[in-house]
Amino acid sequence: MASAEGRIDDHLQLNGGFGNVSEDGQILSLLLNGSSGSGFRSKDTYMYARADLQIKLVPNNSAGTVTAFYFMSVGAWDIHDEIDMEFLGNSTGEPYTLHTNIYVNGTGRRVEHFRLWFDPTTDFHTYSIVWTYNHILMLVDGTPIREFRNHANRDVLYLSKQPMRLFGSLWNADDWATQGGRIKTDWSAAPFIAQFRNYTATTSSPDGYGYYDQEMDGMAKKKMKEARDRYMIYTYCADLARSPTPPECSMP
């Protein structure tokens, strides 16, 4: 288990661009300017894990920027696995969009979008990815918002063959991130800064029955349904332009 105690760079390391760790070792900051974005990665790789990270997103006019928190496999890109939570920037006064996606064996397009129900730029909030043999679960401040279950026995690809690292990044994506690319990054507001703290990564117990391997109970399922009903603004399962509908969309 990677603990939130100690320094954040005990478990995470910068791996490109402009970033720094505070003198007390508690906050890792990523910077984006006109020449480069930045990122970090976990020092460890995982085969099933729960990762929790507190993030304070880019404030004010963050249009065009993307702050990302994700697991990604360490093997070949064309067959890579990935679990994404990406925060799409906005013009001042507009809400952030949480873009989620899952890649299996190099194929993604399992996108769901959510509107956050708070201002994520004024304080730190906790974002979590749970990856077990049974399912993938994404949570915001402890509230589950998305589940992707393992239906490999029904010919649905699942992330069960490749170890992954935890990554974070801040980068420019103004060709698509804000209103489909219609609003571009205002570089006069640079540098853009996102902050991260209290990283934990809990791996599965040897017998596969750690506390986070458990299924959601009735209350958690109710909270997830309420969150999806209120805050989900797009799901690939309801995209009428996509045909045929992916098989997992009709599986419980």
Secondary structure, DSSP 8 states (H G I E B T S, - for coil): -B-SSS-GGGTEEEEEEEEEE-TTS-EEEEEE-SS--EEEEESS-BSSEEEEEEEE---S--TTEEEEEEEEESS-GGG--EEEEEEE--STTS--EEEEEEEBTTB----EEEE-SS-TTSS-EEEEEEE-SSEEEEEETTEEEEEEE--GGGT---S-SS-EEEEEEEEE-TTTTTGGGTS---GGG--EEEEEEEEEEEE--TTS--GGGS---HHHHHHHHHHHHHHEEEEGGG-TTSSS--GGGG--
